[in-house]
Amino acid sequence: MITRQEFPYLQELVINDAYAVKNLRVPVFEPGQEFKHLVLTGRNGSGKTTVLREINSLWSRPHNVLSSDGKFTDHLNPDKKITIYFTAQIKNESVINLATLLNSKIVINTFFEATRKVQVLDVSSVLREDFMDERVRGGHPMQGSPSELFKQYLVNKKVFQVFDTIDGNDEVAERQAVFFERLEKVFRQIFGDLKLNLEFVRESFEFYINLSDGRRFTFNQLSAGYSAFLSILTDLLMRVDLLRKQANDYTYDPCGFVLIDEPETHLHLEMQYQILPLLTNLFPNLQFIVATHSPAVASSIKNATVFDLSTGQALGDEAAGSSFSELMQTHFGLENEYSNVADKILEEVAEVGQMTDRAAALVRLQRLLEEQGKYMSPVLRLDVQAHLLHLQREQAA
């Protein structure tokens, strides 16, 4: 197994040419610091997905190596689109083959595309463990997402838990029980229901999520938002569990990289704010590299660098202390925090303020308040009323 201190986390990107983005340095964290996650933002077409896909393809090439200075060298692609620098903690070697490391069965290395929804496969019997291991950790993309096998994975654990109990392997059986307790705890956090329970119906090999309000559903009956989230979560849970079993250490937190394109897909704003904190807390040694359009995602965790590919601006820890409205203006390219309707109202208020005929200005502002008042938020209405009061006082003077 590899430790957090030994793993070569991504420290810096240099984007040489990724179509929309060229000659751009993306610093993630400084040498000697604890690793940080990377959140890429930018307008549509700014290159976020291209960068993620290029990173994913770079470190899967078999002849790529990581030198002792942390520079990632792509021998087969001299005109490479991206140069990657990692933290290098190499013992007794001048270079390591990064592809060999990342494709080995001691780390996690996976990429989640923006379009995702888990459709869990039905289960009719126990599946051989070696087949399950191959599908989850080393399966071919044409075989589908590993998350499709989540129910099968859970069924296997339930059945083996019974066998271990019968055989007197109480310690192993207890580990299985702890896995389900932790899984139930995670589901309670995701669904915001402290009384949620996960029910296993052995006659049908089916699992049900039971909520405290009486609702009951299977994994395949989840909404698109929950399904998209669980497609990430269940994949990582299985990978981590298999690595812990391999290490014979069920407290072990594997290292690795997780690339996610638009983690906010189908999620309500509240869940957008929760997804990265939940994932980074569950998997503390994984470096998450994500592309997002969501200020909720961008400001949700402390140990991250938020980099805008459209402007080349980087935010560090201050991103976590920024309001959504601040980020929308400073990092997502909006002129202000208001809607287009509110913008037009404010434009008209500004025009009224410039009118030399103050009596006509008063009439126009009164009409604006009467006709557009139902579209005004309390804060905006108060602003318009303040301008109206100012004009009324001018006329009374």
BAKOL-707235 format. One record per residue (C-alpha): residue in three letters; x, y, z. Coordinates in steps of 0.02 Angstrom, whole numbers, plus 32768, in hexadecimal, padded with zeros to 4 digits. Example, Ala and Ser with C-alpha at 12.3 -4.5 7.8 and 13.67 -1.06 7.14 Angstrom:
! BAKOL-707235
ALA82677F1F8186 SER82AC7FCB8165 
***
This chain:
! BAKOL-707235
MET800080008000 ILE803780B47FE4 THR8028813C8068 ARG7FED81F08059 GLN80A0822C8072 GLU80DF81BE7FE2 PHE805581DC7F63 PRO807B82587ED5 TYR7FE682CF7EDE LEU7FC683467E4E GLN801A83EB7E7C GLU801184527DDC LEU7FCE844D7D2C VAL801484A77C96 ILE7F9384A97C0B ASN7FF584BA7B6A ASP7F6584A87AF1 ALA7EB984657B1F TYR7E5984B77A91 ALA7E0685457AF1 VAL7E9485557B6E LYS7F4B85717B41 ASN7FEA85987BA0 LEU7F96859E7C4A ARG7FE6856E7CF1 VAL7F7085247D72 PRO7FC2851F7E1F VAL7F6B84A87E98 PHE7FDA84B07F34 GLU808B84E27F62 PRO811A84687F83 GLY811D84308038 GLN806384518051 GLU7FDD83CE806F PHE7F8B83A07FCB LYS7EF384027F92 HIS7E6383D57F21 LEU7E4A84307E7B VAL7DA6847D7E44 LEU7DA284BA7D8F THR7D21853D7D5E GLY7D02859F7CBF ARG7C8185C67C3A ASN7C3B85417BC6 GLY7CC285147B49 SER7D4F85527BB8 GLY7DA384A77BB8 LYS7D74845D7C62 THR7D3E83B37C20 THR7DCD83AF7BA3 VAL7E4B83C97C2F LEU7DFE833F7C9A ARG7DFE82C47C08 GLU7EB182F07BDB ILE7EEB82D57C8E ASN7E92822E7C8F SER7EE081F77BEB LEU7F8F82377C18 TRP7FAB81CA7CAD SER7F65812F7C5B ARG7FEE812C7BD6 PRO806980A27BFE HIS810B80FD7BD3 ASN80ED81977C3E VAL816281AD7CD2 LEU8171821F7D69 SER822082617D8B SER8267828A7E35 ASP824283447E1C GLY8189831C7E0D LYS817983407D52 PHE810982CB7CF1 THR815582A07C48 ASP80EF825E7BB7 HIS817082077B48 LEU80F381D97AC1 ASN80A982857AAC PRO812E830F7A9C ASP80A8838D7A68 LYS804383677B05 LYS7FAD83D17B30 ILE7FCE83CE7BEB THR806983C57C57 ILE804A83847D07 TYR80B6839D7DA1 PHE809F832D7E39 THR80E583277EE7 ALA816E82A67ED6 GLN819F823E7F6C ILE820981BC7F14 LYS827A814B7F79 ASN831781017F2A GLU82DA81237E79 SER82F281B27DFE VAL824D81937DA6 ILE81AE812E7DBD ASN813280F67D39 LEU809881587D6A ALA802480F27CFB THR805E80537D50 LEU803C809F7DFA LEU7F9180E57DCF ASN7F5780487D77 SER7F947FD77E01 LYS7F1F7F927E85 ILE7F687FF87F14 VAL7F1F80A47EE8 ILE7E7C80EC7EA6 ASN7E7881417DFD THR7DCE81627DAE PHE7D7181E07D42 PHE7CB682077D4C GLU7C6D82597CB1 ALA7BE482DE7CBF THR7B5D826A7C7D ARG7B4281E47CFF LYS7AB381867D4E VAL7AC480E17DA6 GLN7A5380537D6A VAL7A7B7FCA7DE7 LEU7A767F1B7D9D ASP7A007E997DE3 VAL7A497E0F7E4F SER7A1C7D577E48 SER7AAD7D067EA5 VAL7B567D247EF5 LEU7BDF7D577E7C ARG7C927D187E84 GLU7D027D917EE0 ASP7D8C7D927E5D PHE7D0E7DC27DD6 MET7CC77E4B7E45 ASP7D767E8D7E69 GLU7DA27E937DB0 ARG7D027EEE7D81 VAL7D107F707E0A ARG7DCB7F957E03 GLY7E047F627D56 GLY7D6A7F4B7CEB HIS7D627F807C36 PRO7CFA801F7C14 MET7C8C7FBC7B9C GLN7C517F547C30 GLY7BFB7FEA7C7B SER7C13804B7D1B PRO7C4D7FEC7DB6 SER7BBD803F7E15 GLU7B477FCD7DB3 LEU7B877F3F7E21 PHE7B687F967EC7 LYS7AD27F2B7EF5 GLN7B337E8F7EC4 TYR7BC27ECB7F31 LEU7B4D7EE37FC5 VAL7AFA7E3A7FAB ASN7BA47DE67FAB LYS7BD17E3B804E LYS7B2C7E08809F VAL7B3E7D52806A PHE7BF57D48809E GLN7BC87D988144 VAL7B527D058165 PHE7BD57C85812F ASP7C597CD7819E THR7BE37CD08232 ILE7BBD7C178213 ASP7C777BF18202 GLY7C9F7C4C82A3 ASN7CFD7CDA824E ASP7CAF7D5982C1 GLU7D317DE182A1 VAL7D157DDA81E4 ALA7C587DD681FA GLU7C637E6E826A ARG7CC57ECD81E5 GLN7C377EAE816B ALA7BBA7EEE81EB VAL7C237F8B8206 PHE7C267FA98149 PHE7B677FAB8143 GLU7B5C801A81DC ARG7BD08099818A LEU7B71808D80E6 GLU7ACD80AF813F LYS7B1C81448197 VAL7B55818C80EF PHE7AA7817580A5 ARG7A5A81CE813C GLN7ACC8262811B ILE7AA482668060 PHE79E8825B8078 GLY79E582C98112 ASP798682458175 LEU79D282098219 LYS795681788224 LEU797581338175 ASN799A807A816F LEU79DA800680E7 GLU79717F6980DA PHE79AA7EC68089 VAL79247E4F8048 ARG79807DAB8032 GLU78F57D537FD3 SER79077DCB7F42 PHE79BB7E047F5E GLU79787EB67F65 PHE79A97F4D7FCE TYR79307FD48001 ILE795380818044 ASN78CE80A480C7 LEU78B0815980FA SER7861818E819E ASP77CA81D88144 GLY779A812C8100 ARG77E3813A8052 ARG783E809E8015 PHE78A180887F76 THR792B80247F22 PHE79CC80697ED8 ASN797C806B7E2B GLN78E880D17E68 LEU795381647EA0 SER794082107E52 ALA79BD82457DCD GLY7A1B82B07E4C TYR7A3182287ECE SER7A5A81AB7E46 ALA7AE3821B7DFD PHE7B2D82357EAA LEU7B27817D7ED9 SER7B7A814C7E35 ILE7C1581A37E7B LEU7C0281717F2F THR7BDE80B87F15 ASP7C6F80A67E9A LEU7CEA80F07F17 LEU7CA380907FAB MET7CC07FEB7F51 ARG7D6F80197F18 VAL7DA380507FC6 ASP7D577FB68017 LEU7DB67F437FA1 LEU7E5B7F9C7FC2 ARG7E3F7F90807E LYS7E1E7ED6806D GLN7EBD7EC38005 ALA7F217F208089 ASN7ECB7EBF8115 ASP7EB47F688167 TYR7E027FA8816E THR7E3A805381AE TYR7EA9806E8115 ASP7E80810780AC PRO7EC080EC7FFA CYS7F1681757F96 GLY7EED81A47EE4 PHE7E95821A7E6B VAL7DDC82327E4A LEU7DAA829C7DB4 ILE7CF482D77DB0 ASP7CA4833B7D25 GLU7C1583A47D6C PRO7BF883517E16 GLU7B5D83BF7E27 THR7B0283607D9C HIS7A4683557DC6 LEU7A64838D7E7A HIS7A01840B7EDE LEU7A6884A07F1B GLU7A72845C7FCD MET7AB783B57F90 GLN7B31840F7F1B TYR7B7C845D7FB6 GLN7B8883B58010 ILE7BD083417F8B LEU7C89836F7F94 PRO7C91837E8053 LEU7C4082D28062 LEU7CB682827FE3 THR7D5482D38026 ASN7D2882A380D9 LEU7D0381EE80AA PHE7DA081DF803F PRO7E218254808E ASN7EB98218802A LEU7E68822A7F7E GLN7E8B82C87F1B PHE7DEC83047EC5 ILE7DFF83637E21 VAL7D5683A47DE8 ALA7D0A84177D65 THR7C6F84777D97 HIS7BF685047D6D SER7BB8850C7E21 PRO7BEF85907EA0 ALA7BAC85197F26 VAL7C2884937EF2 ALA7CB685117EDE SER7CA185567F8E SER7C7784B47FE8 ILE7D2284798026 LYS7DB584D18079 ASN7E4C84728036 ALA7E3484987F7E THR7E73850A7EF4 VAL7DE885527E87 PHE7E2B85807DDB ASP7DC885D87D53 LEU7E0185A37CA5 SER7DA786377C53 THR7E0586BE7CB4 GLY7E9E86647CF8 GLN7E6F86987DA9 ALA7E9286277E3C LEU7E4186267EE7 GLY7E8985CA7F7B ASP7E4085B68028 GLU7DDD86578016 ALA7D6585FE7F9F ALA7D1D859E8032 GLY7CF48641808A SER7CA286937FF3 SER7BE886A97FDC PHE7B9386657F40 SER7B7287167F04 GLU7C2A87457F18 LEU7C6286AC7EB5 MET7BE186C97E2D GLN7C2687777E12 THR7CE1875C7E2E HIS7CF786AC7DEB PHE7C62867C7D7F GLY7C5B87177D11 LEU7BB587647D47 GLU7BA988227D58 ASN7B4388197DF8 GLU7ADD87A37E63 TYR7A3487D37E17 SER79CB877B7D94 ASN79B387C17CE4 VAL790788027D16 ALA7950885C7DAD ASP79DC88A27D3F LYS795C88F57CCC ILE790289407D61 LEU79A589857DA6 GLU79D189CB7CFB GLU792C8A297CF5 VAL79468A6B7DA6 ALA79F18AAB7D70 GLU79A38B007CD7 VAL79208B527D46 GLY79AB8B947DB5 GLN79F88BEE7D1F MET79558C447CE7 THR79598D017CF4 ASP789A8D0C7CFF ARG788A8CD17DB3 ALA77CB8CD37DB2 ALA77CA8C5F7D1A ALA784D8BF57D6F LEU77DD8BE27E08 VAL774A8BAB7D9C ARG77B58B2E7D3B LEU77FC8AE17DDB GLN774E8AD17E27 ARG77128A797D89 LEU77AA8A067D8E LEU778389D57E41 GLU76CC89B37E17 GLU76EF894E7D78 GLN778D88F17DAA GLY777A88E87E66 LYS774188337E66 TYR77E988027E19 MET784F885C7E9D SER78A188057F2F PRO788D885B7FD9 VAL793E88A17FCA LEU792388E27F1A ARG7878892B7F46 LEU78C789867FD9 ASP794B89CE7F65 VAL78C88A0D7EE9 GLN785C8A547F77 ALA78F48AB27FBA HIS790C8B067F10 LEU78528B2E7F0B LEU78588B7D7FB8 HIS78EC8BE77F83 LEU788D8C297EEC GLN77F28C4D7F56 ARG78598CB27FD0 GLU78A48D147F3F GLN77F68D407F01 ALA77BC8D737FAF ALA78518DE67FC9 
***
